[in-house]
Amino acid sequence: MEWETVIGLEIHAQLRTKSKIFSSASTAFGAAPNTQACAVDLGLPGVLPVVNAEAIRMATKFGLATNSEVCKHSVFARKNYFYPDLPKGYQISQMELPIVGVGSIDIDLEDGTKKTIGITRAHLEEDAGKSLHEDYQGMTGIDLNRAGTPLLEIVSEPDMRSAKEAVAYMKKIHSLVQYLEICDGNMAEGSFRCDANVSVRPKGQKEYGTRAELKNINSFRFVERAINLEVERQIEEIEDGRKVVQETRLYDADKHETRSMRSKEEANDYRYFPDPDLLPVVLDDVYLEEVRKTLPELPAEKSTRFVNDLGLSEYDAGILTTSRELADFFEAVINESVEAKLTANWIIGDVSARLNKEDLSITDCPVSVIHLAGMLKRIEDNTISGKIAKDVFDGMWKGEGDADTVIEKKGLKQITDNSAIEAIIDEVISNSPNQLEQYRSGKDKLFGYFVGQVMKASQGKANPAQVNTILKDKLK
Amino acid sequence: MYHTKTLSELSALLEAGDVTSVQLTEHFLQRIKNHDTELNSFITITAEPALKAATAADEKRKAGKAGPLTGIPIAHKDIFCTKNIKTSCGSKMLDNFVSPYDATVVEKMQQAGMIILGKTNMDEFAMGSSNETSFFGPVKNPWNTKAVPGGSSGGSASSVAARLTPAATGTDTGGSIRQPASLCGITGLKPTYGRVSRYGMIAFASSLDQAGPMAQSAEDCALLLNAMSGFDPKDSTSLEKDVPDYTADLNKPLDGLKIGLPKEYFDEGLSKTTNDIVQKAIDEYKAMGAEIIDISLPNTHLAVPVYYVVAPAECSSNLSRFDGVRFGHRCEEPKDLEDLYKRSRGEGFGDEVKRRILIGTYALSAGYYDAYYIKAQQLRRMISDDFTRAFEKVDVIMGPTSPETAFNIGEKSDDPISMYLSDIYTIAVNLAGLPGMSVPAGFNNKMPVGLQIIANHFDESRLLNVAHQYQQKTDWHKAIPEQFK
């Protein structure tokens, strides 16, 4: 039987507020345990939450950017359960009335087409603390630094049909929240993570199959692996005559398996009810308009502009807009009066390749915008060839100075003097009598041989266009 | 002697230099020492820091920096968090708890210069109407030490009635200031919800809890409310509304005042003697030129059932933080996490608290939420609407505070329903978020009876004016139990 996979994602994006969602304690990552937890975060008797206006603003930005309904009246609710790293015995979240309602986002599929993924809702909530199970001699340590960190939980419709689509969607949201500057997107630190609801059904069937929820996946690679693994498991269950049970499963990246955490029957009754300590969040049109004005140019808009105004291909524009930092880097370079297409080729090509190789992000690129632009200008004015530029780029990467310095120091300047090129060509021709003879007797293919020899003799510095012209002339 | 004086009288004596804050503080500490073994109205007495603060207050006065309350002692209900002083909330759960911060109310009274004598006894987590649920033992009523003082602010009411402190703070979730004020013969005010900050007040039912003053007179309550009120950025439910001088309108004549008497407050549940006493108080108002209007609050009968869904629901969640993990009671040698929770909470909470957590958990459970919690919220709105309509016709509403006078200790301990009904006239006021007062209006069989006055939202000035005028014509509020004179 042919099976169809159905996936919905719940993405938790940690909002980039300076202080926590209901207290004034700092949200900075990595401090010594419990040094960033105030009386409110510790859930001491008598303390009260006060909502951080910045968190509301960030959630509103997300809603506006995804053309979602931003709810003018939303309510914080308590989700009640006991756990040692949940200090109050309840988590403040939103249940019936979330701040962001129905919306959607387009994702790009591998075949170049687009697909619209529905967003069911996005709600604000506080994160819990951390339980530390090692180093406490059989006991558990509690670190409440993370308790009260603002999260935006973005819930999608079950619109994705493969692990690849799920990853594309997750990447899209990941890029968007960074564009909006509402989340730092740092997956290693847990600032951006997701739960995946996965089910399978026979192709053509309308009803959804029973789903399992895969918890807390914190990398794109793991999302793809975990979903594929779970799909295989579910199909195997059904084909072996068993049933998929509704449950929460944990993906273990080390063992490469998913395993059951708890079944539906064991699920908590969270006893949600509106938090009486907090007033409903009421937003008016004036506020929404104000926030709308602060929205940056979004990836899709930016990409269209790159195509229409700068003449880039859709493919290039798409890659350059995957992250705001990359797009900003690109625009900064062309603002130094460098041609757009050349800049795009370099950033997508050599720059990205080198960054990937050394596991760096564009913001850590050792070659500055000014240096890269300087080098590209030398390509434009024929001081160096594209090939030589690779050496120049390498020099700049290693901190040997700007393009002109590297060119000078390494003597990489392109030879554009016709007589100099002629001299090299003459020498090459006189050293290759056999090839000359063959060429002249009709073996046109050997032209490449001569170009190669000339470039070699000039150590790659001869201007290729000039070499072509002169060589053709001389070989006649 | 000093203990028979009101706050304004003490303030005048201090200002005139006839007494120092140290002398006053010593006097009241001595009275607590002499009498409180009998009443058990204090959980913690803070003699040393009190005297230190009194010395500082005297210096402040010398420097010409004293306000009307500077140097006057006060006692705080043990529900308010106090830095460096144990805050038990009447529970074994918090018998070892010292807060690292002061509640806003405590901070404000300290800014006003008041001296903390100690922390008063109360029903455990403010759940009770008799002060019998306290882990620290029942408080006694100074008018008859076999009787309860009411609750949950029983320690505050008892200590003010016995003049062990000139004034005290209380909290009122369903009548916890007004009912004990009534049963102990003192004046108590529950302000409008949102008037006084709840920050640092250990939450029982967040949408109902409100702090307020308990004192000898309406005038004293006005002085205390001046210091206590105001918006607090740390409490989202406190209102950003200017605080008037609550003493300004005290002497306004009551000519033409429209008093509403809800027929539901004078039905068969009310004892004849209490009814007679309340009627006599009404006559007093008539004589002052007030107009009496019969009104109806048709949903009054729903108040107690609605309250016993809403309050337990909120408390079941509010009390989840007492889990033995970070503070408070922790059981010995927990086997595992579940054992830690079960035993810490099982040992730390008393029966009434457990009962309400169970009721509340049930009311919020999947499948029951709509039938109980949602329904209760809808009815709460109807109860509130009753008052809105009434205040279109009248300025204040009057009736009894409690259906009966103080009952004996142990009399109702096994009958929670009958205990719950002792708040039948006060609970609706909390559900509607209105300000309400209880003022002494007479005695029934030597036990005090309180008159309840209810006003519209943020109309505390009128409430205090109406109460003060009555106290200019009557002496009930000046009565002191014989053995505490």
Interface residues (C-beta under 8 A of the other chain):
Chain A: A39 L42 G43 L44 P45 G46 V47 L48 P49 V50 V51 R78 N80 F82 P84 P87 K88 G89 Y90 T140 I142 D269 R271 Y272 F273 P276 D277 L278 L279
Chain B: F80 C81 T87 C89 L94 F97 S99 P100 Y101 A103 R198 Y199 G200 M201 I202 A203 A205 S206 S207 P233 K234 D235 S236 T237 A313 E314 S316 S317 L319 S320 R321 F322 D323 V325 R326 F327 L337 Y341 T361 L364 S365 A366 Y369 Y373
